[in-house]
Amino acid sequence: MSASEELEQLAARYATEAVQQDRKGMKDLALTKYERAVEVLSKLSSLYPDAPQNRVYSEHVKSYQQRMKELRDNHPLDHPGDGVSYGKPEGKDQLVLTKKPNISWNMIAGLEDAKKAIEEAVVFPVRRPDLFPLGWPRGILFFGPPGCGKTLLAAAIATEIDAAFYCVDSASVMSKWLGESEKNVANLFQNARKNAEGGQPAIIFLDEIDSLVGRRTEEVGGEIRTRNQFLKEMDGIMDKSAKIHVYVIGATNKPWILDEPFIRRFQKRIHVPLPDFQARLAMLNIQTKDLKLAANVDLEELARRTEGYTGSDMRDIFQSAQIDVVRELFENTNPNDRESVPREITMEDFERVFEKRRPSVSPQVVQNYVRWMELYKAL
C-alpha cells in the first residue's frame, strides 16, 4: 500500500470515529477526530497537488470544518451524519443516474463523419443485433477542442436509442466516499448492465476522461486500483458473446495524455473538430432563430468570419451582441417599462463583438489534435 493510500484510509478512519463520537454527544472527542481528519486530508492535498481527488478532499475538509464550528457553537447533531461524508451511507452506494437528455441529431450541426461512425457502432446494433455475429464496438472516444459538441453527441446517442444515461466525471468517481473509488466504478457498471439486461440500452458517459485515466508521472491514493477496475469493467462489456447494450463513451480535450491500454479499449476514436463553413452556417441558423436580426445581417458572411471558432465561441458571439442591444435599451429607456423592447441586432453590432472576441482554440492546439488523429483515429 502506498503512503497516499495509507493517508486516505487514516483520514476515513478519523472521520468515521468523529461522527460516531458526534452521535454520542461526545463533543470534545468528536472535535479531536474531525481535526485529525482535516490535518490528514490537508497533508494529502499538499503532497499531491495535481491529484484529481483534491477537489473532493477540499469538499470533505469544508464539511468537517463546518461541523467543528457547529460543535464549538454548541449545536447538537439532529441528524447524525447529515452533511458529513465519512464513509458509504446506506442506500448511497451507487452513482446517480442522470435524466436522459432530450437532444436529437438535427440539433447538432455538421459532424457527419462522427454521426456515421456512431450509427455503425451503436444505432444499428441496437436495432438489429442479429446482423453482428462478431459483436460491435462498446467503447467510443470523442476527442477534440472544447466547445465543439462532444457532450452533445453523447446526449444525442442516448436520445436516438432511448438509453439510460449515466454521466460521470472524476469528482463523482474518485473518492466520492473516501477509499471506495474502485467500488464506485464496479457499482456503476453493474447498474448499467442491470439496466441493459432489463431491455433498455445504457450509456456510461465519461466526461473529461483524461482526468480519470490519463498518464501521470506519479499516481496517488486509489488511482491505480480505480484505473484497473475501469479496464476490468470495460473488458467485461466488450465480450462479443455478450449481447447486452452497454456502451462507454469518453470525451476528452487532451487525448495525448491517455494511457494506451485505455485507447485500445475505445474501438471507435472519433475526432470532433472545429466546425467547417457549412457546419458554422447551420449553427448560425439554429442560434439566431429566436433573435431579432436586422436586414443587413449576412449569416454567410458571419460563417466566413468565424473560421477557427468553436460552436461555443459562436454562441458567445451572438449572446454578446444580444447583451449589447439590451444594455442600450436599459441605458436609453425606463427599465421598468415592460412595453419597451430591444432594437434589432445589426451587422455593425457583430463587428463590434469581433473586435473584442477571439477564438478560444489556437492553431497550434488544432494541429495537436490532427497529429493525434493520424496516430490513433478509428472511425
NORVENSUL-V993157 format. One record per residue. N is the residue number from 1. RES is the residue in one small letter. NEAR is the number of other C-alpha atoms within 10 Angstrom. D_CENTER is the distance of its C-alpha to the mean C-alpha in whole Angstrom. Layout:
((N RES NEAR D_CENTER) (N RES NEAR D_CENTER))
This chain:
((1 m 7 30) (2 s 11 29) (3 a 10 29) (4 s 18 26) (5 e 16 26) (6 e 14 29) (7 l 18 28) (8 e 22 25) (9 q 16 27) (10 l 18 30) (11 a 26 27) (12 a 21 26) (13 r 17 30) (14 y 21 31) (15 a 26 29) (16 t 21 30) (17 e 19 33) (18 a 27 33) (19 v 27 32) (20 q 17 35) (21 q 18 37) (22 d 23 35) (23 r 17 36) (24 k 11 40) (25 g 14 40) (26 m 14 41) (27 k 18 39) (28 d 15 41) (29 l 16 39) (30 a 25 36) (31 l 22 36) (32 t 15 37) (33 k 24 34) (34 y 25 31) (35 e 18 32) (36 r 18 32) (37 a 28 29) (38 v 22 28) (39 e 13 30) (40 v 20 28) (41 l 22 25) (42 s 16 26) (43 k 14 28) (44 l 23 25) (45 s 18 23) (46 s 12 25) (47 l 12 26) (48 y 16 23) (49 p 11 21) (50 d 13 18) (51 a 19 17) (52 p 18 14) (53 q 27 15) (54 n 20 17) (55 r 14 15) (56 v 20 15) (57 y 23 19) (58 s 15 19) (59 e 13 18) (60 h 23 21) (61 v 22 24) (62 k 14 23) (63 s 18 24) (64 y 25 27) (65 q 17 28) (66 q 13 28) (67 r 23 30) (68 m 21 32) (69 k 12 33) (70 e 13 34) (71 l 19 36) (72 r 11 38) (73 d 9 39) (74 n 10 40) (75 h 12 37) (76 p 14 37) (77 l 16 34) (78 d 8 35) (79 h 8 32) (80 p 13 32) (81 g 17 28) (82 d 11 27) (83 g 12 24) (84 v 19 25) (85 s 20 22) (86 y 23 25) (87 g 19 24) (88 k 14 23) (89 p 10 25) (90 e 6 26) (91 g 6 24) (92 k 9 21) (93 d 16 20) (94 q 17 17) (95 l 18 14) (96 v 13 14) (97 l 15 14) (98 t 11 12) (99 k 10 14) (100 k 17 15) (101 p 17 14) (102 n 13 17) (103 i 17 16) (104 s 15 19) (105 w 15 20) (106 n 9 22) (107 m 14 20) (108 i 19 18) (109 a 20 21) (110 g 22 22) (111 l 18 20) (112 e 11 23) (113 d 12 23) (114 a 19 19) (115 k 17 20) (116 k 12 23) (117 a 17 22) (118 i 20 19) (119 e 14 22) (120 e 14 24) (121 a 21 22) (122 v 24 20) (123 v 17 23) (124 f 15 26) (125 p 18 26) (126 v 18 25) (127 r 10 28) (128 r 9 30) (129 p 16 29) (130 d 11 33) (131 l 11 33) (132 f 12 31) (133 p 10 33) (134 l 10 31) (135 g 17 28) (136 w 21 25) (137 p 21 22) (138 r 23 19) (139 g 26 16) (140 i 26 15) (141 l 26 13) (142 f 25 12) (143 f 25 13) (144 g 25 14) (145 p 21 14) (146 p 21 11) (147 g 21 12) (148 c 21 14) (149 g 24 12) (150 k 26 10) (151 t 20 8) (152 l 18 11) (153 l 24 13) (154 a 27 11) (155 a 22 12) (156 a 22 15) (157 i 23 16) (158 a 26 15) (159 t 18 18) (160 e 16 20) (161 i 17 21) (162 d 16 20) (163 a 23 18) (164 a 22 16) (165 f 24 12) (166 y 22 11) (167 c 21 7) (168 v 21 6) (169 d 15 5) (170 s 21 8) (171 a 16 9) (172 s 17 10) (173 v 22 11) (174 m 28 13) (175 s 25 16) (176 k 22 15) (177 w 21 19) (178 l 24 21) (179 g 22 22) (180 e 19 20) (181 s 23 17) (182 e 21 18) (183 k 18 20) (184 n 22 16) (185 v 21 15) (186 a 17 19) (187 n 14 19) (188 l 21 15) (189 f 25 17) (190 q 14 20) (191 n 16 19) (192 a 25 18) (193 r 21 21) (194 k 15 23) (195 n 19 21) (196 a 20 22) (197 e 15 26) (198 g 10 26) (199 g 12 26) (200 q 19 23) (201 p 23 20) (202 a 26 17) (203 i 30 13) (204 i 23 11) (205 f 23 8) (206 l 22 6) (207 d 21 3) (208 e 20 5) (209 i 22 8) (210 d 21 11) (211 s 21 10) (212 l 21 11) (213 v 23 14) (214 g 18 15) (215 r 14 18) (216 r 13 20) (217 t 4 24) (218 e 8 24) (219 e 14 21) (220 v 19 22) (221 g 25 22) (222 g 22 20) (223 e 20 18) (224 i 13 21) (225 r 14 21) (226 t 23 18) (227 r 19 17) (228 n 13 21) (229 q 18 19) (230 f 19 17) (231 l 15 19) (232 k 12 22) (233 e 16 19) (234 m 20 19) (235 d 13 22) (236 g 12 23) (237 i 21 21) (238 m 23 23) (239 d 15 26) (240 k 15 28) (241 s 10 30) (242 a 11 28) (243 k 19 27) (244 i 23 25) (245 h 24 22) (246 v 27 18) (247 y 26 16) (248 v 22 13) (249 i 25 11) (250 g 23 9) (251 a 26 8) (252 t 23 9) (253 n 19 11) (254 k 20 13) (255 p 23 15) (256 w 19 18) (257 i 14 17) (258 l 18 16) (259 d 15 19) (260 e 13 21) (261 p 10 21) (262 f 17 17) (263 i 18 18) (264 r 12 21) (265 r 19 19) (266 f 21 17) (267 q 19 20) (268 k 23 19) (269 r 25 18) (270 i 24 17) (271 h 23 17) (272 v 24 16) (273 p 22 18) (274 l 23 19) (275 p 23 21) (276 d 19 25) (277 f 18 28) (278 q 14 28) (279 a 18 24) (280 r 26 24) (281 l 21 27) (282 a 19 25) (283 m 21 23) (284 l 20 25) (285 n 14 27) (286 i 14 24) (287 q 14 23) (288 t 14 27) (289 k 9 28) (290 d 8 28) (291 l 12 30) (292 k 13 33) (293 l 16 34) (294 a 12 37) (295 a 10 39) (296 n 10 39) (297 v 16 35) (298 d 12 35) (299 l 17 32) (300 e 16 33) (301 e 11 34) (302 l 18 30) (303 a 21 28) (304 r 14 31) (305 r 14 30) (306 t 22 26) (307 e 15 26) (308 g 20 24) (309 y 23 21) (310 t 23 18) (311 g 21 17) (312 s 14 16) (313 d 20 19) (314 m 21 21) (315 r 16 20) (316 d 14 20) (317 i 20 24) (318 f 19 25) (319 q 15 23) (320 s 19 26) (321 a 21 29) (322 q 20 28) (323 i 14 28) (324 d 17 31) (325 v 18 33) (326 v 17 32) (327 r 13 33) (328 e 12 37) (329 l 16 37) (330 f 15 37) (331 e 10 39) (332 n 9 42) (333 t 12 42) (334 n 11 42) (335 p 14 38) (336 n 8 40) (337 d 9 41) (338 r 7 39) (339 e 7 41) (340 s 12 40) (341 v 13 37) (342 p 16 36) (343 r 14 38) (344 e 15 36) (345 i 22 34) (346 t 17 36) (347 m 19 35) (348 e 12 37) (349 d 17 34) (350 f 18 31) (351 e 13 34) (352 r 13 33) (353 v 18 29) (354 f 16 29) (355 e 8 32) (356 k 9 29) (357 r 12 26) (358 r 14 25) (359 p 15 22) (360 s 14 19) (361 v 16 19) (362 s 12 22) (363 p 10 25) (364 q 8 24) (365 v 12 21) (366 v 15 21) (367 q 11 24) (368 n 14 22) (369 y 21 20) (370 v 14 23) (371 r 12 24) (372 w 16 21) (373 m 18 22) (374 e 9 25) (375 l 9 25) (376 y 17 22) (377 k 16 22) (378 a 15 22) (379 l 16 22))
